[in-house]
Amino acid sequence: MENSTKNKVICPRCFGNGYIRIPNETVGVPKQIIAQCTMCNSQGEIDEIDDVANFDYSGVDSDKLQWGIDDI
């Protein structure tokens, strides 16, 4: 098994608090609710994801059939 350390970053949803505030309980009921953050499991930190390096900017989705100008 690979021993790698993952960088932790502050959760962008709860800003490191571990909880979020929901402004309205339901439509028409202006009661504020405080809930646990599901993005970081109330830890305040998440593992850093390097999406920019893994993103394919070519516009070609390898999982889908591609149509060319000659195929139409």
PQR file with spaces between the fields and no chain letter, atoms N, CA, C, O and H, PARSE charges and radii, in Angstrom:
ATOM       1  N    MET     1       0.841   -1.172    0.000 -0.4000 1.5000
ATOM       2  CA   MET     1       0.000    0.000    0.000 -0.0000 2.0000
ATOM       3  C    MET     1       0.887    1.235    0.000  0.5500 1.7000
ATOM       4  O    MET     1       1.925    1.267    0.661 -0.5500 1.4000
ATOM       5  N    GLU     2       0.482    2.224   -0.725 -0.4000 1.5000
ATOM       6  CA   GLU     2       1.269    3.443   -0.871 -0.0000 2.0000
ATOM       7  C    GLU     2       1.093    4.354    0.344  0.5500 1.7000
ATOM       8  O    GLU     2      -0.033    4.611    0.769 -0.5500 1.4000
ATOM       9  H    GLU     2      -0.362    2.199   -1.262  0.4000 1.0000
ATOM      10  N    ASN     3       2.191    4.836    0.896 -0.4000 1.5000
ATOM      11  CA   ASN     3       2.149    5.760    2.022 -0.0000 2.0000
ATOM      12  C    ASN     3       2.306    7.174    1.489  0.5500 1.7000
ATOM      13  O    ASN     3       3.426    7.642    1.286 -0.5500 1.4000
ATOM      14  H    ASN     3       3.106    4.627    0.551  0.4000 1.0000
ATOM      15  N    SER     4       1.203    7.849    1.264 -0.4000 1.5000
ATOM      16  CA   SER     4       1.251    9.216    0.785 -0.0000 2.0000
ATOM      17  C    SER     4       0.477   10.111    1.739  0.5500 1.7000
ATOM      18  O    SER     4      -0.537    9.707    2.307 -0.5500 1.4000
ATOM      19  H    SER     4       0.293    7.468    1.429  0.4000 1.0000
ATOM      20  N    THR     5       0.965   11.316    1.904 -0.4000 1.5000
ATOM      21  CA   THR     5       0.271   12.272    2.762 -0.0000 2.0000
ATOM      22  C    THR     5      -0.551   13.188    1.878  0.5500 1.7000
ATOM      23  O    THR     5      -0.062   13.710    0.876 -0.5500 1.4000
ATOM      24  H    THR     5       1.789   11.643    1.442  0.4000 1.0000
ATOM      25  N    LYS     6      -1.791   13.377    2.254 -0.4000 1.5000
ATOM      26  CA   LYS     6      -2.677   14.244    1.498 -0.0000 2.0000
ATOM      27  C    LYS     6      -2.700   15.611    2.159  0.5500 1.7000
ATOM      28  O    LYS     6      -2.757   15.725    3.383 -0.5500 1.4000
ATOM      29  H    LYS     6      -2.189   12.954    3.068  0.4000 1.0000
ATOM      30  N    ASN     7      -2.656   16.631    1.341 -0.4000 1.5000
ATOM      31  CA   ASN     7      -2.751   17.985    1.866 -0.0000 2.0000
ATOM      32  C    ASN     7      -4.189   18.276    2.235  0.5500 1.7000
ATOM      33  O    ASN     7      -5.114   17.908    1.511 -0.5500 1.4000
ATOM      34  H    ASN     7      -2.609   16.538    0.347  0.4000 1.0000
ATOM      35  N    LYS     8      -4.370   18.924    3.344 -0.4000 1.5000
ATOM      36  CA   LYS     8      -5.699   19.304    3.804 -0.0000 2.0000
ATOM      37  C    LYS     8      -5.913   20.779    3.506  0.5500 1.7000
ATOM      38  O    LYS     8      -5.001   21.593    3.648 -0.5500 1.4000
ATOM      39  H    LYS     8      -3.619   19.223    3.932  0.4000 1.0000
ATOM      40  N    VAL     9      -7.131   21.114    3.091 -0.4000 1.5000
ATOM      41  CA   VAL     9      -7.511   22.497    2.863 -0.0000 2.0000
ATOM      42  C    VAL     9      -8.795   22.776    3.643  0.5500 1.7000
ATOM      43  O    VAL     9      -9.550   21.859    3.966 -0.5500 1.4000
ATOM      44  H    VAL     9      -7.872   20.453    2.976  0.4000 1.0000
ATOM      45  N    ILE    10      -9.024   24.030    3.935 -0.4000 1.5000
ATOM      46  CA   ILE    10     -10.226   24.423    4.661 -0.0000 2.0000
ATOM      47  C    ILE    10     -11.445   24.172    3.777  0.5500 1.7000
ATOM      48  O    ILE    10     -11.428   24.460    2.581 -0.5500 1.4000
ATOM      49  H    ILE    10      -8.410   24.775    3.673  0.4000 1.0000
ATOM      50  N    CYS    11     -12.476   23.645    4.368 -0.4000 1.5000
ATOM      51  CA   CYS    11     -13.700   23.313    3.642 -0.0000 2.0000
ATOM      52  C    CYS    11     -14.327   24.589    3.067  0.5500 1.7000
ATOM      53  O    CYS    11     -14.553   25.553    3.799 -0.5500 1.4000
ATOM      54  H    CYS    11     -12.490   23.411    5.340  0.4000 1.0000
ATOM      55  N    PRO    12     -14.610   24.596    1.743 -0.5600 1.5000
ATOM      56  CA   PRO    12     -15.195   25.798    1.145  0.2800 2.0000
ATOM      57  C    PRO    12     -16.667   26.007    1.487  0.5500 1.7000
ATOM      58  O    PRO    12     -17.182   27.112    1.316 -0.5500 1.4000
ATOM      59  N    ARG    13     -17.347   24.985    1.961 -0.4000 1.5000
ATOM      60  CA   ARG    13     -18.763   25.129    2.295 -0.0000 2.0000
ATOM      61  C    ARG    13     -18.964   25.735    3.688  0.5500 1.7000
ATOM      62  O    ARG    13     -19.771   26.649    3.853 -0.5500 1.4000
ATOM      63  H    ARG    13     -16.929   24.087    2.099  0.4000 1.0000
ATOM      64  N    CYS    14     -18.240   25.234    4.684 -0.4000 1.5000
ATOM      65  CA   CYS    14     -18.449   25.719    6.059 -0.0000 2.0000
ATOM      66  C    CYS    14     -17.337   26.649    6.533  0.5500 1.7000
ATOM      67  O    CYS    14     -17.396   27.168    7.648 -0.5500 1.4000
ATOM      68  H    CYS    14     -17.584   24.491    4.550  0.4000 1.0000
ATOM      69  N    PHE    15     -16.327   26.864    5.697 -0.4000 1.5000
ATOM      70  CA   PHE    15     -15.194   27.736    6.007 -0.0000 2.0000
ATOM      71  C    PHE    15     -14.463   27.307    7.275  0.5500 1.7000
ATOM      72  O    PHE    15     -13.965   28.150    8.022 -0.5500 1.4000
ATOM      73  H    PHE    15     -16.279   26.443    4.791  0.4000 1.0000
ATOM      74  N    GLY    16     -14.398   26.002    7.520 -0.4000 1.5000
ATOM      75  CA   GLY    16     -13.645   25.462    8.636 -0.0000 2.0000
ATOM      76  C    GLY    16     -14.409   25.367    9.941  0.5500 1.7000
ATOM      77  O    GLY    16     -13.854   24.916   10.942 -0.5500 1.4000
ATOM      78  H    GLY    16     -14.802   25.318    6.914  0.4000 1.0000
ATOM      79  N    ASN    17     -15.669   25.780    9.959 -0.4000 1.5000
ATOM      80  CA   ASN    17     -16.465   25.732   11.192 -0.0000 2.0000
ATOM      81  C    ASN    17     -17.018   24.343   11.487  0.5500 1.7000
ATOM      82  O    ASN    17     -17.207   23.987   12.651 -0.5500 1.4000
ATOM      83  H    ASN    17     -16.120   26.147    9.145  0.4000 1.0000
ATOM      84  N    GLY    18     -17.277   23.563   10.458 -0.4000 1.5000
ATOM      85  CA   GLY    18     -17.867   22.251   10.656 -0.0000 2.0000
ATOM      86  C    GLY    18     -19.384   22.271   10.623  0.5500 1.7000
ATOM      87  O    GLY    18     -20.017   21.219   10.707 -0.5500 1.4000
ATOM      88  H    GLY    18     -17.124   23.852    9.513  0.4000 1.0000
ATOM      89  N    TYR    19     -19.974   23.449   10.501 -0.4000 1.5000
ATOM      90  CA   TYR    19     -21.424   23.548   10.404 -0.0000 2.0000
ATOM      91  C    TYR    19     -21.785   24.646    9.402  0.5500 1.7000
ATOM      92  O    TYR    19     -20.976   25.524    9.100 -0.5500 1.4000
ATOM      93  H    TYR    19     -19.459   24.303   10.432  0.4000 1.0000
ATOM      94  N    ILE    20     -23.005   24.574    8.899 -0.4000 1.5000
ATOM      95  CA   ILE    20     -23.508   25.585    7.975 -0.0000 2.0000
ATOM      96  C    ILE    20     -24.823   26.136    8.506  0.5500 1.7000
ATOM      97  O    ILE    20     -25.524   25.476    9.272 -0.5500 1.4000
ATOM      98  H    ILE    20     -23.662   23.861    9.144  0.4000 1.0000
ATOM      99  N    ARG    21     -25.139   27.334    8.094 -0.4000 1.5000
ATOM     100  CA   ARG    21     -26.409   27.956    8.468 -0.0000 2.0000
ATOM     101  C    ARG    21     -27.335   27.952    7.273  0.5500 1.7000
ATOM     102  O    ARG    21     -26.969   28.399    6.186 -0.5500 1.4000
ATOM     103  H    ARG    21     -24.569   27.870    7.472  0.4000 1.0000
ATOM     104  N    ILE    22     -28.535   27.446    7.481 -0.4000 1.5000
ATOM     105  CA   ILE    22     -29.560   27.427    6.447 -0.0000 2.0000
ATOM     106  C    ILE    22     -30.531   28.541    6.795  0.5500 1.7000
ATOM     107  O    ILE    22     -31.130   28.517    7.870 -0.5500 1.4000
ATOM     108  H    ILE    22     -28.833   27.083    8.364  0.4000 1.0000
ATOM     109  N    PRO    23     -30.705   29.533    5.895 -0.5600 1.5000
ATOM     110  CA   PRO    23     -31.456   30.735    6.269  0.2800 2.0000
ATOM     111  C    PRO    23     -32.936   30.512    6.544  0.5500 1.7000
ATOM     112  O    PRO    23     -33.490   31.182    7.416 -0.5500 1.4000
ATOM     113  N    ASN    24     -33.597   29.605    5.844 -0.4000 1.5000
ATOM     114  CA   ASN    24     -35.025   29.384    6.038 -0.0000 2.0000
ATOM     115  C    ASN    24     -35.313   27.904    6.210  0.5500 1.7000
ATOM     116  O    ASN    24     -34.806   27.071    5.459 -0.5500 1.4000
ATOM     117  H    ASN    24     -33.147   29.061    5.136  0.4000 1.0000
ATOM     118  N    GLU    25     -36.132   27.583    7.207 -0.4000 1.5000
ATOM     119  CA   GLU    25     -36.497   26.188    7.446 -0.0000 2.0000
ATOM     120  C    GLU    25     -37.288   25.641    6.261  0.5500 1.7000
ATOM     121  O    GLU    25     -36.955   24.582    5.729 -0.5500 1.4000
ATOM     122  H    GLU    25     -36.543   28.261    7.818  0.4000 1.0000
ATOM     123  N    THR    26     -38.317   26.346    5.851 -0.4000 1.5000
ATOM     124  CA   THR    26     -39.098   26.015    4.662 -0.0000 2.0000
ATOM     125  C    THR    26     -39.511   27.326    4.007  0.5500 1.7000
ATOM     126  O    THR    26     -39.237   28.409    4.524 -0.5500 1.4000
ATOM     127  H    THR    26     -38.587   27.207    6.284  0.4000 1.0000
ATOM     128  N    VAL    27     -40.161   27.212    2.883 -0.4000 1.5000
ATOM     129  CA   VAL    27     -40.626   28.414    2.204 -0.0000 2.0000
ATOM     130  C    VAL    27     -41.679   29.101    3.070  0.5500 1.7000
ATOM     131  O    VAL    27     -42.665   28.484    3.474 -0.5500 1.4000
ATOM     132  H    VAL    27     -40.383   26.332    2.463  0.4000 1.0000
ATOM     133  N    GLY    28     -41.462   30.354    3.344 -0.4000 1.5000
ATOM     134  CA   GLY    28     -42.418   31.115    4.150 -0.0000 2.0000
ATOM     135  C    GLY    28     -42.156   31.048    5.640  0.5500 1.7000
ATOM     136  O    GLY    28     -42.828   31.744    6.402 -0.5500 1.4000
ATOM     137  H    GLY    28     -40.661   30.855    3.016  0.4000 1.0000
ATOM     138  N    VAL    29     -41.200   30.236    6.091 -0.4000 1.5000
ATOM     139  CA   VAL    29     -40.870   30.143    7.519 -0.0000 2.0000
ATOM     140  C    VAL    29     -39.438   30.644    7.696  0.5500 1.7000
ATOM     141  O    VAL    29     -38.487   29.888    7.498 -0.5500 1.4000
ATOM     142  H    VAL    29     -40.654   29.671    5.472  0.4000 1.0000
ATOM     143  N    PRO    30     -39.282   31.915    8.068 -0.5600 1.5000
ATOM     144  CA   PRO    30     -37.930   32.488    8.178  0.2800 2.0000
ATOM     145  C    PRO    30     -37.218   32.089    9.475  0.5500 1.7000
ATOM     146  O    PRO    30     -36.819   32.954   10.255 -0.5500 1.4000
ATOM     147  N    LYS    31     -37.059   30.791    9.703 -0.4000 1.5000
ATOM     148  CA   LYS    31     -36.382   30.286   10.887 -0.0000 2.0000
ATOM     149  C    LYS    31     -35.023   29.730   10.464  0.5500 1.7000
ATOM     150  O    LYS    31     -34.950   28.829    9.629 -0.5500 1.4000
ATOM     151  H    LYS    31     -37.383   30.089    9.069  0.4000 1.0000
ATOM     152  N    GLN    32     -33.958   30.264   11.038 -0.4000 1.5000
ATOM     153  CA   GLN    32     -32.608   29.834   10.687 -0.0000 2.0000
ATOM     154  C    GLN    32     -32.295   28.481   11.334  0.5500 1.7000
ATOM     155  O    GLN    32     -32.604   28.249   12.503 -0.5500 1.4000
ATOM     156  H    GLN    32     -34.018   30.996   11.717  0.4000 1.0000
ATOM     157  N    ILE    33     -31.679   27.599   10.552 -0.4000 1.5000
ATOM     158  CA   ILE    33     -31.302   26.275   11.034 -0.0000 2.0000
ATOM     159  C    ILE    33     -29.791   26.135   10.924  0.5500 1.7000
ATOM     160  O    ILE    33     -29.193   26.573    9.940 -0.5500 1.4000
ATOM     161  H    ILE    33     -31.429   27.787    9.602  0.4000 1.0000
ATOM     162  N    ILE    34     -29.179   25.531   11.922 -0.4000 1.5000
ATOM     163  CA   ILE    34     -27.757   25.231   11.891 -0.0000 2.0000
ATOM     164  C    ILE    34     -27.623   23.727   11.717  0.5500 1.7000
ATOM     165  O    ILE    34     -28.187   22.953   12.491 -0.5500 1.4000
ATOM     166  H    ILE    34     -29.664   25.175   12.721  0.4000 1.0000
ATOM     167  N    ALA    35     -26.862   23.308   10.680 -0.4000 1.5000
ATOM     168  CA   ALA    35     -26.716   21.889   10.362 -0.0000 2.0000
ATOM     169  C    ALA    35     -25.239   21.538   10.235  0.5500 1.7000
ATOM     170  O    ALA    35     -24.401   22.406    9.992 -0.5500 1.4000
ATOM     171  H    ALA    35     -26.404   23.937   10.051  0.4000 1.0000
ATOM     172  N    GLN    36     -24.933   20.260   10.403 -0.4000 1.5000
ATOM     173  CA   GLN    36     -23.561   19.797   10.239 -0.0000 2.0000
ATOM     174  C    GLN    36     -23.193   19.826    8.762  0.5500 1.7000
ATOM     175  O    GLN    36     -24.033   19.570    7.900 -0.5500 1.4000
ATOM     176  H    GLN    36     -25.614   19.555   10.601  0.4000 1.0000
ATOM     177  N    CYS    37     -21.937   20.139    8.476 -0.4000 1.5000
ATOM     178  CA   CYS    37     -21.450   20.196    7.101 -0.0000 2.0000
ATOM     179  C    CYS    37     -21.219   18.775    6.595  0.5500 1.7000
ATOM     180  O    CYS    37     -20.458   18.011    7.189 -0.5500 1.4000
ATOM     181  H    CYS    37     -21.255   20.347    9.176  0.4000 1.0000
ATOM     182  N    THR    38     -21.885   18.427    5.491 -0.4000 1.5000
ATOM     183  CA   THR    38     -21.737   17.089    4.931 -0.0000 2.0000
ATOM     184  C    THR    38     -20.546   16.990    3.985  0.5500 1.7000
ATOM     185  O    THR    38     -20.109   15.888    3.654 -0.5500 1.4000
ATOM     186  H    THR    38     -22.503   19.047    5.009  0.4000 1.0000
ATOM     187  N    MET    39     -20.022   18.122    3.551 -0.4000 1.5000
ATOM     188  CA   MET    39     -18.884   18.091    2.634 -0.0000 2.0000
ATOM     189  C    MET    39     -17.614   17.634    3.341  0.5500 1.7000
ATOM     190  O    MET    39     -16.817   16.891    2.768 -0.5500 1.4000
ATOM     191  H    MET    39     -20.378   19.017    3.820  0.4000 1.0000
ATOM     192  N    CYS    40     -17.422   18.076    4.590 -0.4000 1.5000
ATOM     193  CA   CYS    40     -16.214   17.717    5.341 -0.0000 2.0000
ATOM     194  C    CYS    40     -16.524   16.829    6.541  0.5500 1.7000
ATOM     195  O    CYS    40     -15.636   16.556    7.349 -0.5500 1.4000
ATOM     196  H    CYS    40     -18.069   18.679    5.055  0.4000 1.0000
ATOM     197  N    ASN    41     -17.771   16.373    6.672 -0.4000 1.5000
ATOM     198  CA   ASN    41     -18.214   15.559    7.811 -0.0000 2.0000
ATOM     199  C    ASN    41     -17.936   16.257    9.137  0.5500 1.7000
ATOM     200  O    ASN    41     -17.501   15.634   10.105 -0.5500 1.4000
ATOM     201  H    ASN    41     -18.492   16.594    6.015  0.4000 1.0000
ATOM     202  N    SER    42     -18.195   17.558    9.162 -0.4000 1.5000
ATOM     203  CA   SER    42     -18.040   18.407   10.351 -0.0000 2.0000
ATOM     204  C    SER    42     -16.609   18.463   10.870  0.5500 1.7000
ATOM     205  O    SER    42     -16.395   18.753   12.047 -0.5500 1.4000
ATOM     206  H    SER    42     -18.549   18.064    8.376  0.4000 1.0000
ATOM     207  N    GLN    43     -15.626   18.192   10.015 -0.4000 1.5000
ATOM     208  CA   GLN    43     -14.218   18.256   10.410 -0.0000 2.0000
ATOM     209  C    GLN    43     -13.612   19.625   10.135  0.5500 1.7000
ATOM     210  O    GLN    43     -12.645   20.011   10.791 -0.5500 1.4000
ATOM     211  H    GLN    43     -15.800   17.956    9.059  0.4000 1.0000
ATOM     212  N    GLY    44     -14.163   20.365    9.178 -0.4000 1.5000
ATOM     213  CA   GLY    44     -13.638   21.682    8.842 -0.0000 2.0000
ATOM     214  C    GLY    44     -12.548   21.658    7.787  0.5500 1.7000
ATOM     215  O    GLY    44     -12.147   22.710    7.288 -0.5500 1.4000
ATOM     216  H    GLY    44     -14.949   20.051    8.645  0.4000 1.0000
ATOM     217  N    GLU    45     -12.058   20.464    7.437 -0.4000 1.5000
ATOM     218  CA   GLU    45     -11.019   20.321    6.431 -0.0000 2.0000
ATOM     219  C    GLU    45     -11.370   19.173    5.484  0.5500 1.7000
ATOM     220  O    GLU    45     -12.004   18.192    5.874 -0.5500 1.4000
ATOM     221  H    GLU    45     -12.384   19.609    7.842  0.4000 1.0000
ATOM     222  N    ILE    46     -10.943   19.323    4.242 -0.4000 1.5000
ATOM     223  CA   ILE    46     -11.109   18.250    3.268 -0.0000 2.0000
ATOM     224  C    ILE    46      -9.760   17.978    2.621  0.5500 1.7000
ATOM     225  O    ILE    46      -8.851   18.806    2.683 -0.5500 1.4000
ATOM     226  H    ILE    46     -10.428   20.120    3.925  0.4000 1.0000
ATOM     227  N    ASP    47      -9.636   16.807    1.998 -0.4000 1.5000
ATOM     228  CA   ASP    47      -8.417   16.482    1.268 -0.0000 2.0000
ATOM     229  C    ASP    47      -8.344   17.351    0.018  0.5500 1.7000
ATOM     230  O    ASP    47      -9.345   17.547   -0.671 -0.5500 1.4000
ATOM     231  H    ASP    47     -10.374   16.134    1.947  0.4000 1.0000
ATOM     232  N    GLU    48      -7.169   17.862   -0.264 -0.4000 1.5000
ATOM     233  CA   GLU    48      -6.989   18.713   -1.429 -0.0000 2.0000
ATOM     234  C    GLU    48      -7.151   17.890   -2.700  0.5500 1.7000
ATOM     235  O    GLU    48      -6.561   16.818   -2.835 -0.5500 1.4000
ATOM     236  H    GLU    48      -6.356   17.703    0.296  0.4000 1.0000
ATOM     237  N    ILE    49      -7.949   18.395   -3.624 -0.4000 1.5000
ATOM     238  CA   ILE    49      -8.202   17.719   -4.876 -0.0000 2.0000
ATOM     239  C    ILE    49      -7.555   18.537   -5.984  0.5500 1.7000
ATOM     240  O    ILE    49      -7.791   19.739   -6.104 -0.5500 1.4000
ATOM     241  H    ILE    49      -8.429   19.266   -3.514  0.4000 1.0000
ATOM     242  N    ASP    50      -6.746   17.878   -6.782 -0.4000 1.5000
ATOM     243  CA   ASP    50      -6.037   18.563   -7.857 -0.0000 2.0000
ATOM     244  C    ASP    50      -6.808   18.382   -9.158  0.5500 1.7000
ATOM     245  O    ASP    50      -6.350   17.694  -10.070 -0.5500 1.4000
ATOM     246  H    ASP    50      -6.555   16.901   -6.684  0.4000 1.0000
ATOM     247  N    ASP    51      -7.995   19.011   -9.237 -0.4000 1.5000
ATOM     248  CA   ASP    51      -8.835   18.879  -10.424 -0.0000 2.0000
ATOM     249  C    ASP    51      -8.263   19.589  -11.637  0.5500 1.7000
ATOM     250  O    ASP    51      -8.484   19.153  -12.766 -0.5500 1.4000
ATOM     251  H    ASP    51      -8.367   19.570   -8.496  0.4000 1.0000
ATOM     252  N    VAL    52      -7.535   20.669  -11.426 -0.4000 1.5000
ATOM     253  CA   VAL    52      -7.023   21.441  -12.550 -0.0000 2.0000
ATOM     254  C    VAL    52      -6.012   20.628  -13.340  0.5500 1.7000
ATOM     255  O    VAL    52      -6.019   20.673  -14.570 -0.5500 1.4000
ATOM     256  H    VAL    52      -7.355   21.023  -10.508  0.4000 1.0000
ATOM     257  N    ALA    53      -5.143   19.884  -12.663 -0.4000 1.5000
ATOM     258  CA   ALA    53      -4.129   19.099  -13.352 -0.0000 2.0000
ATOM     259  C    ALA    53      -4.732   17.904  -14.083  0.5500 1.7000
ATOM     260  O    ALA    53      -4.169   17.443  -15.076 -0.5500 1.4000
ATOM     261  H    ALA    53      -5.137   19.847  -11.664  0.4000 1.0000
ATOM     262  N    ASN    54      -5.865   17.399  -13.610 -0.4000 1.5000
ATOM     263  CA   ASN    54      -6.477   16.225  -14.212 -0.0000 2.0000
ATOM     264  C    ASN    54      -7.583   16.564  -15.209  0.5500 1.7000
ATOM     265  O    ASN    54      -8.190   15.656  -15.775 -0.5500 1.4000
ATOM     266  H    ASN    54      -6.322   17.775  -12.804  0.4000 1.0000
ATOM     267  N    PHE    55      -7.857   17.842  -15.435 -0.4000 1.5000
ATOM     268  CA   PHE    55      -8.950   18.234  -16.309 -0.0000 2.0000
ATOM     269  C    PHE    55      -8.507   18.193  -17.762  0.5500 1.7000
ATOM     270  O    PHE    55      -7.424   18.668  -18.103 -0.5500 1.4000
ATOM     271  H    PHE    55      -7.364   18.580  -14.975  0.4000 1.0000
ATOM     272  N    ASP    56      -9.344   17.625  -18.612 -0.4000 1.5000
ATOM     273  CA   ASP    56      -9.054   17.527  -20.027 -0.0000 2.0000
ATOM     274  C    ASP    56      -9.689   18.723  -20.740  0.5500 1.7000
ATOM     275  O    ASP    56     -10.913   18.806  -20.842 -0.5500 1.4000
ATOM     276  H    ASP    56     -10.224   17.238  -18.335  0.4000 1.0000
ATOM     277  N    TYR    57      -8.871   19.639  -21.227 -0.4000 1.5000
ATOM     278  CA   TYR    57      -9.351   20.839  -21.878 -0.0000 2.0000
ATOM     279  C    TYR    57      -9.593   20.655  -23.380  0.5500 1.7000
ATOM     280  O    TYR    57      -9.919   21.625  -24.064 -0.5500 1.4000
ATOM     281  H    TYR    57      -7.877   19.573  -21.144  0.4000 1.0000
ATOM     282  N    SER    58      -9.445   19.457  -23.900 -0.4000 1.5000
ATOM     283  CA   SER    58      -9.578   19.235  -25.334 -0.0000 2.0000
ATOM     284  C    SER    58     -11.027   19.297  -25.806  0.5500 1.7000
ATOM     285  O    SER    58     -11.276   19.535  -26.988 -0.5500 1.4000
ATOM     286  H    SER    58      -9.181   18.669  -23.344  0.4000 1.0000
ATOM     287  N    GLY    59     -11.979   19.088  -24.911 -0.4000 1.5000
ATOM     288  CA   GLY    59     -13.384   19.090  -25.293 -0.0000 2.0000
ATOM     289  C    GLY    59     -13.863   17.746  -25.795  0.5500 1.7000
ATOM     290  O    GLY    59     -15.028   17.615  -26.172 -0.5500 1.4000
ATOM     291  H    GLY    59     -11.776   18.894  -23.951  0.4000 1.0000
ATOM     292  N    VAL    60     -13.004   16.747  -25.811 -0.4000 1.5000
ATOM     293  CA   VAL    60     -13.361   15.415  -26.266 -0.0000 2.0000
ATOM     294  C    VAL    60     -13.610   14.544  -25.040  0.5500 1.7000
ATOM     295  O    VAL    60     -12.733   14.389  -24.190 -0.5500 1.4000
ATOM     296  H    VAL    60     -12.058   16.854  -25.505  0.4000 1.0000
ATOM     297  N    ASP    61     -14.799   13.984  -24.955 -0.4000 1.5000
ATOM     298  CA   ASP    61     -15.148   13.091  -23.854 -0.0000 2.0000
ATOM     299  C    ASP    61     -14.912   11.662  -24.326  0.5500 1.7000
ATOM     300  O    ASP    61     -15.605   11.181  -25.223 -0.5500 1.4000
ATOM     301  H    ASP    61     -15.512   14.110  -25.646  0.4000 1.0000
ATOM     302  N    SER    62     -13.950   10.990  -23.735 -0.4000 1.5000
ATOM     303  CA   SER    62     -13.595    9.645  -24.181 -0.0000 2.0000
ATOM     304  C    SER    62     -14.681    8.621  -23.886  0.5500 1.7000
ATOM     305  O    SER    62     -14.658    7.527  -24.450 -0.5500 1.4000
ATOM     306  H    SER    62     -13.387   11.381  -23.007  0.4000 1.0000
ATOM     307  N    ASP    63     -15.634    8.949  -23.013 -0.4000 1.5000
ATOM     308  CA   ASP    63     -16.696    8.020  -22.676 -0.0000 2.0000
ATOM     309  C    ASP    63     -17.899    8.132  -23.615  0.5500 1.7000
ATOM     310  O    ASP    63     -18.835    7.340  -23.507 -0.5500 1.4000
ATOM     311  H    ASP    63     -15.652    9.838  -22.555  0.4000 1.0000
ATOM     312  N    LYS    64     -17.889    9.107  -24.539 -0.4000 1.5000
ATOM     313  CA   LYS    64     -19.025    9.312  -25.420 -0.0000 2.0000
ATOM     314  C    LYS    64     -18.592    9.167  -26.872  0.5500 1.7000
ATOM     315  O    LYS    64     -17.436    9.405  -27.221 -0.5500 1.4000
ATOM     316  H    LYS    64     -17.128    9.750  -24.627  0.4000 1.0000
ATOM     317  N    LEU    65     -19.532    8.778  -27.694 -0.4000 1.5000
ATOM     318  CA   LEU    65     -19.280    8.652  -29.115 -0.0000 2.0000
ATOM     319  C    LEU    65     -19.081   10.041  -29.713  0.5500 1.7000
ATOM     320  O    LEU    65     -19.898   10.933  -29.483 -0.5500 1.4000
ATOM     321  H    LEU    65     -20.471    8.585  -27.410  0.4000 1.0000
ATOM     322  N    GLN    66     -18.029   10.232  -30.461 -0.4000 1.5000
ATOM     323  CA   GLN    66     -17.739   11.519  -31.061 -0.0000 2.0000
ATOM     324  C    GLN    66     -18.156   11.504  -32.526  0.5500 1.7000
ATOM     325  O    GLN    66     -17.900   10.538  -33.244 -0.5500 1.4000
ATOM     326  H    GLN    66     -17.366    9.507  -30.647  0.4000 1.0000
ATOM     327  N    TRP    67     -18.804   12.588  -32.967 -0.4000 1.5000
ATOM     328  CA   TRP    67     -19.248   12.743  -34.343 -0.0000 2.0000
ATOM     329  C    TRP    67     -18.307   13.688  -35.062  0.5500 1.7000
ATOM     330  O    TRP    67     -17.966   14.751  -34.542 -0.5500 1.4000
ATOM     331  H    TRP    67     -19.012   13.373  -32.384  0.4000 1.0000
ATOM     332  N    GLY    68     -17.900   13.313  -36.221 -0.4000 1.5000
ATOM     333  CA   GLY    68     -17.082   14.177  -37.049 -0.0000 2.0000
ATOM     334  C    GLY    68     -17.911   14.838  -38.119  0.5500 1.7000
ATOM     335  O    GLY    68     -19.075   14.478  -38.296 -0.5500 1.4000
ATOM     336  H    GLY    68     -18.177   12.450  -36.643  0.4000 1.0000
ATOM     337  N    ILE    69     -17.357   15.792  -38.840 -0.4000 1.5000
ATOM     338  CA   ILE    69     -18.082   16.488  -39.894 -0.0000 2.0000
ATOM     339  C    ILE    69     -18.441   15.541  -41.030  0.5500 1.7000
ATOM     340  O    ILE    69     -19.442   15.751  -41.715 -0.5500 1.4000
ATOM     341  H    ILE    69     -16.412   16.084  -38.696  0.4000 1.0000
ATOM     342  N    ASP    70     -17.635   14.498  -41.240 -0.4000 1.5000
ATOM     343  CA   ASP    70     -17.904   13.535  -42.305 -0.0000 2.0000
ATOM     344  C    ASP    70     -19.003   12.541  -41.950  0.5500 1.7000
ATOM     345  O    ASP    70     -19.530   11.862  -42.831 -0.5500 1.4000
ATOM     346  H    ASP    70     -16.822   14.327  -40.684  0.4000 1.0000
ATOM     347  N    ASP    71     -19.365   12.446  -40.633 -0.4000 1.5000
ATOM     348  CA   ASP    71     -20.347   11.472  -40.173 -0.0000 2.0000
ATOM     349  C    ASP    71     -21.782   11.970  -40.305  0.5500 1.7000
ATOM     350  O    ASP    71     -22.721   11.192  -40.136 -0.5500 1.4000
ATOM     351  H    ASP    71     -18.937   12.998  -39.917  0.4000 1.0000
ATOM     352  N    ILE    72     -21.963   13.233  -40.600 -0.4000 1.5000
ATOM     353  CA   ILE    72     -23.326   13.816  -40.619 -0.0000 2.0000
ATOM     354  C    ILE    72     -23.967   13.642  -41.964  0.5500 1.7000
ATOM     355  O    ILE    72     -25.105   14.066  -42.166 -0.5500 1.4000
ATOM     356  H    ILE    72     -21.200   13.866  -40.737  0.4000 1.0000
